[in-house]
Amino acid sequence: MSFPHGSQQPTAVLGTLASYAPTLAMSISSLNVKVPIPSALGDLPLLQTIQLEAMAGMYGPIPSSFAKLCHLQFLFISGTSISGSIPDFLVKTNLSALSITNSKLNGSIPESLSILPNLRVIDLSGNMLTGSIPPGLFHGGPVQIVAKINLTKILTKCSSAINPSFLFDIAKPMAKIDLSWNRLEFDMTKVRFPHHLNYLDLSHNSIKGRVAKSLKDINLKFCNVSYNELCGEIPTGRYMAYHGADCYVHNKCLCGSPLPPCKNGKPNILTPFTIGISLLILPHLFPLDRIASLDQSQNRILYLKILGAVKVQDICWDSDPEHGLDSRVWTSDRLLTRGW
């Protein structure tokens, strides 16, 4: 079915449909029209599915007549120019999937959506939403959050005030979390992920800290925390063995299986102790008149306090190519008692 540019025929056709047999699903796509969403859709009282796709000329807000669609379960709108906020009256429907993507929605996500008892899938990617994510939105059954929700815009303005980690809690019954390709900034170290979770994509953000140990107990079918600012050793054990290197690449300094092993960053207390003892006995083993060159630069020599005080010699060579390296050697005694 096609309509001429600027035609109002879709509205007329839908109005006619309302007088015929009950309509359960309506799908309109790929039309070259410049019209608002037909309000006549609200006159199809038994409608359960609305799908409006690939119509860049479709504009305006979601019509208030949708409040009459008490049986509406699936609302899919994509690739349109519809604008305005997500209306509160959607709570009068029976939505289990709300997907409005690549359009021009603005405003904040209404907390009233948390009232919808059967809402399981939320995809609001590619819009111009601002504000915060209402915490109560995820207190229902297992929710799939598919949300590029333009959190880029939400958190660019509010990143200092909003900690998205509130989305993750061991008691939250979420099955899928996709918050990739945003600018999320929070510390992942102590985040507790829901036990029901089976899909996690937090890639391409600015998440800091370490990979949360709680992931060990989550049987994820898909995991991706790449392209963040995570650091430290990746936890091991239980379900962690199922995740490949692709899950972790392009972070600040992650290490450990399946990435290369961590370097030993633990300080070795024997090293400064050994250096301190060496400084005491070296002058006796190698008298100054036998030493041609001694270079202890670019080190972190730590003088240890031994028996209360240590007498050491400061040795200085003033190199002179004409007279030899040890031509001007001088020493000075000093007593070290504390603070080494």
C-alpha positions as CSV (number, residue, x, y, z in Angstrom):
1,M,0.0,0.0,0.0
2,S,1.4,3.4,-0.9
3,F,0.2,7.0,-0.4
4,P,1.2,10.1,-2.3
5,H,3.5,12.6,-0.5
6,G,1.5,14.7,2.0
7,S,-1.6,12.5,1.7
8,Q,-4.0,12.2,4.6
9,Q,-5.4,8.9,3.3
10,P,-3.8,6.7,6.1
11,T,-6.0,8.4,8.7
12,A,-9.1,7.9,6.5
13,V,-8.3,4.2,5.9
14,L,-7.8,3.5,9.6
15,G,-11.0,5.2,10.5
16,T,-12.8,2.9,8.0
17,L,-11.1,-0.2,9.6
18,A,-12.6,0.6,12.9
19,S,-16.0,-0.2,11.6
20,Y,-15.0,-3.6,10.3
21,A,-13.9,-6.8,12.0
22,P,-11.8,-6.4,15.1
23,T,-8.2,-5.5,14.3
24,L,-5.5,-7.0,16.5
25,A,-2.4,-5.8,14.8
26,M,-1.5,-2.8,12.6
27,S,1.8,-2.5,10.7
28,I,2.7,0.5,8.5
29,S,6.1,0.9,7.1
30,S,8.3,2.4,4.3
31,L,5.7,5.0,3.2
32,N,6.7,8.3,1.7
33,V,4.2,10.3,3.7
34,K,4.3,13.5,5.8
35,V,1.6,13.0,8.4
36,P,1.3,12.7,12.2
37,I,0.7,9.3,13.8
38,P,-3.0,8.7,12.9
39,S,-5.1,9.3,16.0
40,A,-7.6,6.8,14.4
41,L,-5.4,4.0,15.7
42,G,-7.0,4.7,19.1
43,D,-10.4,3.8,17.6
44,L,-9.3,0.2,17.2
45,P,-10.2,-1.0,20.7
46,L,-8.9,-4.5,20.5
47,L,-5.5,-3.5,19.0
48,Q,-2.7,-5.4,20.5
49,T,0.3,-4.5,18.3
50,I,1.3,-1.3,16.6
51,Q,4.3,-1.2,14.3
52,L,5.3,2.0,12.5
53,E,8.7,1.9,10.8
54,A,10.8,3.7,8.2
55,M,8.7,6.7,7.7
56,A,10.9,9.8,8.2
57,G,8.0,12.1,7.3
58,M,5.8,10.8,10.2
59,Y,5.9,13.6,12.8
60,G,4.2,14.9,15.9
61,P,3.6,13.4,19.4
62,I,2.1,10.0,20.3
63,P,-1.6,10.7,20.0
64,S,-3.7,10.8,23.2
65,S,-6.1,8.4,21.6
66,F,-3.7,5.6,22.5
67,A,-4.9,5.9,26.1
68,K,-8.0,4.0,24.9
69,L,-5.9,1.0,23.8
70,C,-6.3,-1.0,27.0
71,H,-5.3,-4.3,25.1
72,L,-2.1,-2.8,23.5
73,Q,0.9,-5.1,24.3
74,F,3.5,-4.2,21.7
75,L,4.3,-0.7,20.5
76,F,7.2,-0.5,17.9
77,I,8.0,2.8,16.3
78,S,11.3,3.2,14.4
79,G,12.9,5.6,11.9
80,T,10.3,8.4,12.2
81,S,10.3,12.0,13.1
82,I,7.8,11.7,16.0
83,S,8.7,14.1,18.8
84,G,7.5,15.1,22.2
85,S,7.8,13.2,25.5
86,I,6.9,9.7,26.3
87,P,3.3,10.1,27.5
88,D,2.1,9.1,30.9
89,F,-1.2,7.8,29.5
90,L,0.6,4.7,28.2
91,V,0.1,3.3,31.7
92,K,-3.5,2.8,30.6
93,T,-2.3,0.2,28.1
94,N,-1.1,-3.4,28.7
95,L,2.3,-2.9,27.3
96,S,4.9,-5.7,27.6
97,A,7.3,-4.2,25.0
98,L,7.9,-0.5,24.3
99,S,10.3,0.2,21.5
100,I,10.6,3.7,20.1
101,T,13.9,4.0,18.4
102,N,15.8,6.4,16.0
103,S,13.2,9.1,16.3
104,K,13.0,12.5,18.0
105,L,11.5,11.8,21.4
106,N,12.6,14.3,24.0
107,G,12.0,15.0,27.7
108,S,12.6,12.4,30.4
109,I,11.5,8.8,30.9
110,P,8.3,9.0,32.9
111,E,8.4,7.1,36.2
112,S,4.8,6.2,35.6
113,L,6.0,3.4,33.2
114,S,6.9,1.4,36.3
115,I,3.2,1.0,36.9
116,L,2.9,-1.2,33.9
117,P,2.9,-4.7,35.4
118,N,3.8,-6.7,32.3
119,L,6.5,-4.4,30.8
120,R,9.5,-6.6,29.9
121,V,11.3,-4.9,27.0
122,I,12.3,-1.2,26.8
123,D,14.2,0.1,23.8
124,L,14.5,3.9,23.5
125,S,17.7,4.1,21.6
126,G,18.5,6.9,19.2
127,N,16.3,9.6,20.6
128,M,16.9,12.9,22.4
129,L,15.9,12.0,25.9
130,T,17.2,13.8,28.9
131,G,17.0,13.6,32.7
132,S,17.4,10.6,34.8
133,I,16.3,7.0,34.7
134,P,13.5,6.4,37.2
135,P,14.7,3.8,39.7
136,G,11.2,2.3,40.0
137,L,11.2,1.3,36.4
138,F,12.9,-2.0,37.0
139,H,11.0,-3.3,40.0
140,G,8.6,-5.5,38.1
141,G,9.3,-8.9,36.4
142,P,12.4,-9.7,34.4
143,V,13.0,-6.6,32.3
144,Q,15.1,-6.4,29.2
145,I,16.7,-3.0,29.1
146,V,17.8,-2.4,25.6
147,A,18.9,1.2,26.1
148,K,21.1,3.3,24.2
149,I,18.2,5.5,25.5
150,N,20.4,8.2,24.5
151,L,22.0,8.0,27.9
152,T,24.7,9.8,26.0
153,K,22.5,12.9,26.4
154,I,21.1,12.0,29.8
155,L,24.4,11.5,31.4
156,T,26.5,14.1,29.5
157,K,24.5,16.7,31.4
158,C,23.9,14.8,34.6
159,S,26.9,12.4,35.0
160,S,28.0,13.9,38.2
161,A,24.6,13.6,39.8
162,I,23.4,10.2,38.4
163,N,25.1,7.0,39.3
164,P,23.7,4.4,36.8
165,S,24.9,1.6,39.1
166,F,21.5,1.8,40.8
167,L,20.2,-0.2,37.8
168,F,22.2,-3.2,39.0
169,D,21.2,-4.9,42.2
170,I,21.2,-8.6,43.1
171,A,17.5,-8.4,43.8
172,K,16.5,-6.7,40.5
173,P,14.8,-9.2,38.3
174,M,16.4,-8.1,35.0
175,A,17.2,-10.5,32.2
176,K,19.0,-8.3,29.7
177,I,21.0,-5.0,30.1
178,D,22.3,-3.2,27.0
179,L,23.7,0.2,27.8
180,S,26.4,0.2,25.3
181,W,27.7,3.2,23.3
182,N,26.9,5.8,25.9
183,R,29.0,7.9,28.3
184,L,28.2,6.1,31.5
185,E,30.6,6.9,34.3
186,F,30.5,4.8,37.5
187,D,32.7,2.5,39.5
188,M,32.0,-1.1,38.6
189,T,34.0,-2.7,41.4
190,K,31.3,-3.3,44.0
191,V,28.3,-3.5,41.6
192,R,26.0,-6.5,42.3
193,F,24.4,-7.8,39.2
194,P,21.0,-9.5,39.2
195,H,21.0,-13.3,39.4
196,H,18.5,-13.5,36.6
197,L,20.8,-11.6,34.2
198,N,21.8,-13.5,31.0
199,Y,22.9,-10.7,28.7
200,L,25.2,-7.8,29.7
201,D,26.6,-5.2,27.3
202,L,28.3,-2.2,28.9
203,S,30.8,-1.6,26.2
204,H,31.9,1.8,24.8
205,N,31.4,3.8,28.0
206,S,33.7,5.3,30.6
207,I,33.2,2.8,33.4
208,K,36.0,2.7,35.9
209,G,37.2,0.5,38.7
210,R,37.6,-3.3,38.5
211,V,35.5,-6.0,36.9
212,A,32.8,-6.7,39.6
213,K,33.4,-10.0,41.4
214,S,29.6,-10.5,41.4
215,L,29.9,-11.6,37.8
216,K,31.4,-14.9,38.9
217,D,28.0,-16.0,40.1
218,I,26.0,-14.9,37.0
219,N,25.5,-17.4,34.2
220,L,25.8,-14.8,31.4
221,K,25.2,-16.0,27.8
222,F,26.7,-12.8,26.6
223,C,29.1,-10.4,28.3
224,N,30.9,-7.3,27.0
225,V,32.6,-4.6,29.1
226,S,35.1,-3.7,26.4
227,Y,36.1,-0.1,25.6
228,N,35.9,1.3,29.1
229,E,38.4,2.4,31.7
230,L,38.5,-0.7,33.8
231,C,41.7,-1.8,35.5
232,G,43.1,-4.6,37.7
233,E,42.9,-8.4,37.6
234,I,39.9,-10.0,36.1
235,P,38.0,-12.2,38.7
236,T,38.3,-16.0,38.2
237,G,36.1,-19.0,39.0
238,R,32.7,-20.3,38.3
239,Y,31.1,-18.7,35.2
240,M,34.0,-16.3,34.4
241,A,35.7,-19.1,32.3
242,Y,33.0,-18.8,29.7
243,H,33.9,-15.2,28.7
244,G,36.6,-14.7,26.1
245,A,39.1,-11.8,25.6
246,D,36.6,-9.9,23.5
247,C,34.6,-9.3,26.6
248,Y,37.4,-7.2,28.1
249,V,39.6,-5.7,25.4
250,H,40.4,-2.0,25.1
251,N,40.3,-1.1,28.8
252,K,42.7,0.9,30.8
253,C,44.8,-1.9,32.4
254,L,42.8,-5.1,32.8
255,C,44.9,-8.3,33.1
256,G,44.6,-11.9,33.9
257,S,42.8,-14.7,32.1
258,P,41.7,-14.5,29.3
259,L,43.9,-11.5,28.9
260,P,47.7,-11.6,29.4
261,P,48.8,-12.3,33.0
262,C,49.1,-9.5,35.5
263,K,52.6,-8.2,36.3
264,N,53.6,-8.6,39.9
265,G,52.8,-5.2,41.3
266,K,53.3,-6.2,44.9
267,P,56.2,-4.5,46.6
268,N,59.1,-6.8,47.5
269,I,60.2,-5.8,51.0
270,L,63.4,-7.7,50.6
271,T,64.5,-5.4,47.8
272,P,64.9,-2.2,49.9
273,F,66.3,-4.3,52.8
274,T,68.9,-5.8,50.5
275,I,69.9,-2.4,49.2
276,G,70.2,-0.9,52.6
277,I,72.5,-3.8,53.8
278,S,74.5,-3.5,50.6
279,L,75.2,0.2,51.2
280,L,76.6,-0.7,54.6
281,I,79.0,-3.4,53.5
282,L,80.0,-2.3,50.0
283,P,82.5,0.3,51.2
284,H,84.3,-2.4,53.1
285,L,84.3,-4.9,50.2
286,F,85.3,-2.3,47.6
287,P,87.4,0.5,48.9
288,L,86.9,3.9,47.3
289,D,90.3,3.8,45.6
290,R,89.3,0.7,43.7
291,I,85.9,1.9,42.5
292,A,86.0,3.5,39.0
293,S,82.3,4.1,38.5
294,L,79.2,3.7,40.6
295,D,75.8,4.7,39.2
296,Q,72.7,4.3,41.4
297,S,70.5,6.8,39.5
298,Q,66.9,6.1,38.4
299,N,66.2,3.9,41.4
300,R,64.1,4.1,44.5
301,I,66.6,3.4,47.2
302,L,65.1,3.1,50.6
303,Y,67.3,3.4,53.7
304,L,66.2,1.2,56.5
305,K,66.6,2.1,60.1
306,I,69.0,-0.5,61.6
307,L,70.0,-0.4,65.3
308,G,68.9,3.2,65.6
309,A,71.3,5.0,63.3
310,V,73.4,4.3,60.3
311,K,76.5,6.2,59.2
312,V,76.8,6.3,55.4
313,Q,79.0,8.1,53.0
314,D,77.6,10.4,50.2
315,I,79.8,9.7,47.2
316,C,79.9,12.1,44.3
317,W,81.8,11.7,41.1
318,D,82.2,14.8,39.0
319,S,82.8,13.4,35.6
320,D,85.4,15.2,33.5
321,P,86.4,13.7,30.1
322,E,89.8,15.4,30.3
323,H,90.8,14.2,33.7
324,G,89.0,10.8,33.9
325,L,85.7,9.8,35.7
326,D,87.2,9.6,39.2
327,S,89.4,12.7,39.0
328,R,87.4,14.7,41.4
329,V,85.9,12.4,44.1
330,W,84.7,13.8,47.4
331,T,82.9,12.2,50.3
332,S,80.9,13.5,53.2
333,D,79.7,11.7,56.3
334,R,76.2,12.1,57.5
335,L,74.1,10.4,60.2
336,L,70.7,9.0,59.3
337,T,68.4,8.5,62.2
338,R,64.8,8.5,61.0
339,G,62.5,9.0,58.0
340,W,64.2,6.6,55.6
